[in-house]
Amino acid sequence: MRQSSIHPSALSESKDIGPNTQVEAFAYIAHKVRVGKNCVIGPHVCIGKAAVIGDRVIIRGSAQICAGTIIEDEVSIAAHATFLSDRDSHSGNVTDNPIVLRRGCKIGASATLCAGVTIGEYGVVDAGAVVTRSVRPHAIVAGNPATVVAFANTLEAPARSAAPSSAPVQATESKVRGVKIYELPLIRDPRGNLTVGEFERTLPFVPKRYFMTFDVPSFDLRGEHAHRTCHQFLLCVRGSCAVVVDDGLNREEFLLDRPTFGVHVPPMVWATEYKHSQDSRLLVFASEYYDPADYIRDYQIFLKEAASLGPQHER
């Protein structure tokens, strides 16, 4: 295994540079920085005091990494990205509010990350984005301030037309384990249209609770959790929003844009709703009464529990 390679014009005050790591011209690495193996630190990159950089990390030219930043394995940072610190400028001390980049995430060229944000696993920050709050795993963010515009490695379901009034309720399996999508009949009438579904006959369970979200800012996310035992059935009765369902292996996105299209989300599926139109009204039927202990709100805990169920687990 080769030793690290540091260009003669580069300055590294740290000796903790992993093997096979390349530090290019005019880069600066402050003291107490730890850099893993098989990394590339590009020309004119500046890495502040006590930053921790994992293995197989690529930091392109002129990126500015502030003190105390934590970068996990296989992260890619494009040229001129800037990480802002809230360190005490007088004492020079690193605060307890670091920027954290989780495994496999990608930071675009000239993006700006504000102090304290975390970019989740395999998240993507588009070029020029200004990130002022943390980014969920797999989310793609863009703009100033950055908002979620999509989720990485997510299948997007094709648009569907409403079922005719004579058709029975149609349920179709999703790519995500246990999730089903429902086409409900559309009954047209000059006095006003109608759609109908019968729980436990044409729909999947008898609800014990319902709730509705409305007046949701278009840039905000709802949901972002899984349930251990509760089933949910989602209908956007006005306007539109998108729902992303995730079983830990597969991820699929559906556009809820009419009251005749519903999605059944079973237990142990992570669900996130976003892209809300200004007039969106999302109605959710739940199979259980509200129980805080039934919620899984940490994605890493969800992945561990989902993996423990095994591939043959029936929901």
C-alpha distance (Angstrom), angle and dihedral (degrees) to the residues before:
residue distance angle dihedral
M1 . . .
R2 3.80 . .
Q3 3.79 122.9 .
S4 3.78 120.2 -116.4
S5 3.81 117.2 -77.4
I6 3.80 117.2 -136.0
H7 3.81 119.1 -175.3
P8 3.85 113.6 -123.4
S9 3.83 91.0 -118.3
A10 3.82 93.6 50.8
L11 3.81 120.9 93.7
S12 3.79 120.9 -145.8
E13 3.79 118.0 178.3
S14 3.81 87.9 -178.6
K15 3.80 123.9 78.2
D16 3.81 92.1 -167.5
I17 3.80 96.8 96.9
G18 3.81 115.9 138.5
P19 3.80 126.4 -126.1
N20 3.81 120.1 -83.1
T21 3.80 90.4 19.3
Q22 3.79 116.8 137.8
V23 3.82 122.4 -150.0
E24 3.79 110.6 -167.6
A25 3.81 133.6 -151.8
F26 3.81 121.0 -46.7
A27 3.81 93.8 -3.2
Y28 3.82 116.7 148.4
I29 3.81 124.4 -149.0
A30 3.81 115.9 -175.7
H31 3.78 125.7 -142.1
K32 3.82 121.9 -78.1
V33 3.82 90.5 27.7
R34 3.80 115.8 138.4
V35 3.83 118.0 -154.6
G36 3.80 121.9 -173.5
K37 3.78 130.9 -140.9
N38 3.81 129.8 -69.1
C39 3.81 93.4 18.7
V40 3.80 130.0 144.6
I41 3.81 118.3 -144.6
G42 3.81 105.7 -170.0
P43 3.81 130.3 -142.0
H44 3.81 117.5 -66.9
V45 3.82 92.2 7.1
C46 3.81 113.3 151.2
I47 3.82 119.4 -154.7
G48 3.81 116.9 -171.3
K49 3.78 130.7 -137.8
A50 3.83 120.4 -60.2
A51 3.81 95.8 2.5
V52 3.81 114.7 155.6
I53 3.80 118.2 -144.7
G54 3.80 122.9 -173.6
D55 3.79 131.7 -147.4
R56 3.82 126.4 -60.4
V57 3.81 93.2 13.1
I58 3.81 119.3 156.4
I59 3.81 119.6 -156.9
R60 3.80 113.0 -178.7
G61 3.80 128.9 -147.0
S62 3.82 122.7 -50.8
A63 3.82 95.4 0.5
Q64 3.83 112.0 152.8
I65 3.82 113.9 -142.6
C66 3.80 112.4 -170.6
A67 3.79 126.6 -137.5
G68 3.80 117.1 -76.3
T69 3.81 95.9 17.9
I70 3.82 115.0 154.0
I71 3.81 115.5 -148.5
E72 3.81 118.8 -178.2
D73 3.81 127.8 -153.2
E74 3.83 125.0 -56.0
V75 3.80 96.2 12.1
S76 3.81 118.5 153.0
I77 3.82 121.3 -152.9
A78 3.80 118.0 -173.7
A79 3.79 127.8 -143.1
H80 3.82 121.5 -64.4
A81 3.81 94.7 9.6
T82 3.82 110.0 154.7
F83 3.80 127.7 -152.1
L84 3.81 114.5 -161.1
S85 3.79 121.4 -145.9
D86 3.80 131.5 -153.8
R87 3.80 90.4 -157.8
D88 3.77 117.5 143.8
S89 3.81 102.5 -93.0
H90 3.82 91.5 -158.4
S91 3.80 100.7 49.7
G92 3.80 96.4 28.7
N93 3.80 89.9 -136.8
V94 3.80 119.7 150.9
T95 3.81 111.9 -120.7
D96 3.81 128.4 -135.2
N97 3.80 90.0 -111.0
P98 3.81 103.8 84.1
I99 3.76 129.8 168.3
V100 3.82 108.1 -110.6
L101 3.81 125.5 -160.1
R102 3.78 112.7 -167.2
R103 3.78 125.1 -147.6
G104 3.79 119.0 -57.0
C105 3.80 99.0 0.9
K106 3.81 121.9 145.1
I107 3.80 127.4 -141.3
G108 3.82 116.4 -160.7
A109 3.78 128.6 -134.9
S110 3.82 116.0 -71.9
A111 3.81 92.4 2.7
T112 3.82 117.2 151.9
L113 3.82 122.9 -143.6
C114 3.80 118.0 -164.7
A115 3.80 123.3 -140.2
G116 3.79 117.0 -75.7
V117 3.80 99.7 16.5
T118 3.79 122.1 135.3
I119 3.80 121.6 -151.5
G120 3.80 107.4 -152.0
E121 3.80 127.3 -131.9
Y122 3.81 112.0 -58.8
G123 3.79 91.7 -4.9
V124 3.79 117.8 153.8
V125 3.82 127.3 -142.1
D126 3.81 110.9 -163.2
A127 3.78 122.3 -132.3
G128 3.80 112.7 -76.8
A129 3.80 95.1 9.7
V130 3.82 119.1 145.8
V131 3.81 109.0 -143.0
T132 3.79 112.3 -156.7
R133 3.81 98.9 162.1
S134 3.79 135.8 32.9
V135 3.79 121.2 -75.8
R136 3.80 122.5 -134.0
P137 3.84 120.9 -123.9
H138 3.83 112.9 -77.9
A139 3.82 92.5 6.6
I140 3.81 120.0 137.5
V141 3.81 113.8 -146.5
A142 3.80 131.4 -170.2
G143 3.80 140.3 168.1
N144 3.80 137.8 38.1
P145 2.95 107.8 -44.7
A146 3.81 91.6 21.6
T147 3.81 117.3 -119.1
V148 3.80 132.4 -179.3
V149 3.81 111.4 -89.2
A150 3.82 99.5 167.2
F151 3.80 144.5 -20.7
A152 3.80 121.5 -106.2
N153 3.81 120.4 -114.4
T154 3.80 91.7 11.6
L155 3.79 124.6 143.3
E156 3.79 111.6 -132.6
A157 3.79 112.4 -145.3
P158 3.83 114.8 -129.9
A159 3.79 119.4 -109.2
R160 3.78 114.3 -89.7
S161 3.78 133.1 -158.9
A162 3.78 123.0 -128.4
A163 3.79 118.0 -91.2
P164 3.82 114.5 -105.1
S165 3.78 118.3 -105.2
S166 3.81 92.6 -107.2
A167 3.83 94.0 53.5
P168 3.81 121.3 96.2
V169 3.79 119.6 -124.0
Q170 3.81 107.9 -70.7
A171 3.83 121.0 -148.6
T172 3.81 121.2 -167.9
E173 3.81 129.0 -171.4
S174 3.79 117.4 -116.0
K175 3.79 124.5 -141.1
V176 3.80 85.2 -112.1
R177 3.78 112.0 84.5
G178 3.79 114.0 -98.5
V179 3.81 96.6 -0.2
K180 3.81 117.5 124.6
I181 3.77 131.0 -173.9
Y182 3.80 121.1 -145.5
E183 3.78 130.9 -150.3
L184 3.80 107.5 -158.2
P185 3.81 122.3 -160.5
L186 3.79 119.4 -94.3
I187 3.78 112.1 -144.8
R188 3.79 110.0 -165.9
D189 3.80 118.9 -152.5
P190 3.83 132.2 165.7
R191 3.79 87.6 -127.1
G192 3.84 90.9 56.8
N193 3.79 135.8 -57.4
L194 3.81 124.4 -90.5
T195 3.78 138.6 -159.9
V196 3.80 127.1 -171.0
G197 3.79 142.5 -171.3
E198 3.81 131.7 176.2
F199 3.78 117.3 -141.3
E200 3.80 115.5 -129.4
R201 3.83 89.6 12.6
T202 3.79 106.6 55.4
L203 3.82 98.7 -2.9
P204 3.80 124.6 60.3
F205 3.82 107.0 -110.0
V206 3.79 145.8 -0.2
P207 3.82 108.0 -98.4
K208 3.80 123.7 -130.7
R209 3.78 95.1 -174.9
Y210 3.77 142.6 18.2
F211 3.78 134.8 -165.6
M212 3.78 135.8 179.4
T213 3.79 132.1 -150.1
F214 3.80 120.0 -151.9
D215 3.81 139.8 156.5
V216 3.81 88.2 37.4
P217 3.83 112.1 163.9
S218 3.79 109.0 -116.2
F219 3.81 92.3 -121.7
D220 3.82 95.5 53.1
L221 3.80 128.1 94.1
R222 3.79 124.3 -137.7
G223 3.78 129.1 -166.5
E224 3.81 105.7 19.5
H225 3.78 93.2 165.0
A226 3.79 144.9 82.5
H227 3.81 131.5 -134.2
R228 3.78 126.4 -131.9
T229 3.82 96.7 -149.7
C230 3.82 109.5 -2.5
H231 3.82 122.6 100.9
Q232 3.81 119.8 -153.3
F233 3.81 133.6 -161.4
L234 3.82 116.2 -159.1
L235 3.81 126.8 -155.8
C236 3.79 125.2 169.9
V237 3.80 99.2 -148.2
R238 3.79 93.9 -177.3
G239 3.80 133.8 20.9
S240 3.78 116.6 -10.7
C241 3.78 145.6 -81.8
A242 3.79 136.1 170.7
V243 3.80 126.3 -119.3
V244 3.81 123.4 -157.3
V245 3.82 115.8 -159.0
D246 3.80 121.9 -164.6
D247 3.83 130.3 -177.1
G248 3.81 94.4 -175.5
L249 3.80 92.9 -95.2
N250 3.80 106.1 44.3
R251 3.78 131.2 34.9
E252 3.82 128.2 -165.4
E253 3.80 134.2 177.2
F254 3.81 126.5 -147.1
L255 3.78 128.7 -171.0
L256 3.79 111.1 -136.8
D257 3.79 100.6 -158.0
R258 3.81 105.4 145.1
P259 3.83 137.1 36.0
T260 3.82 91.8 -115.4
F261 3.81 94.2 66.4
G262 3.81 120.3 76.6
V263 3.81 136.9 173.0
H264 3.80 124.5 -148.1
V265 3.82 110.9 -149.0
P266 3.82 111.3 -167.9
P267 3.82 126.6 -160.6
M268 3.80 118.6 -67.6
V269 3.80 95.1 29.8
W270 3.81 118.0 117.7
A271 3.82 110.9 -134.0
T272 3.80 130.6 -168.8
E273 3.81 127.0 -179.5
Y274 3.80 121.0 -157.1
K275 3.84 143.5 139.0
H276 3.81 90.2 69.3
S277 3.78 115.7 -175.4
Q278 3.80 115.3 -133.7
D279 3.82 91.4 -103.8
S280 3.82 98.4 39.8
R281 3.80 118.4 143.7
L282 3.80 112.1 -174.9
L283 3.81 114.4 -166.6
V284 3.82 116.3 -163.3
F285 3.81 125.6 -170.5
A286 3.83 115.3 -159.1
S287 3.80 128.1 -159.5
E288 3.82 93.3 -144.9
Y289 3.77 139.5 44.0
Y290 3.79 115.7 -101.5
D291 3.82 111.9 -73.3
P292 3.82 119.4 168.8
A293 3.82 90.5 -157.0
D294 3.80 90.4 62.0
Y295 3.81 92.5 64.0
I296 3.81 124.6 92.3
R297 3.81 106.0 -161.8
D298 3.82 99.6 166.3
Y299 3.81 112.1 80.3
Q300 3.82 93.6 -152.6
I301 3.81 91.3 53.9
F302 3.81 88.3 47.9
L303 3.81 91.4 53.1
K304 3.81 91.6 50.7
E305 3.81 93.7 48.2
A306 3.80 92.7 44.1
A307 3.81 91.3 50.2
S308 3.81 90.9 50.8
L309 3.81 90.4 59.0
G310 3.81 91.9 66.6
P311 3.81 128.9 -136.6
Q312 3.79 94.2 -79.4
H313 3.80 96.0 53.5
E314 3.78 111.8 130.5
R315 3.77 117.6 -145.4
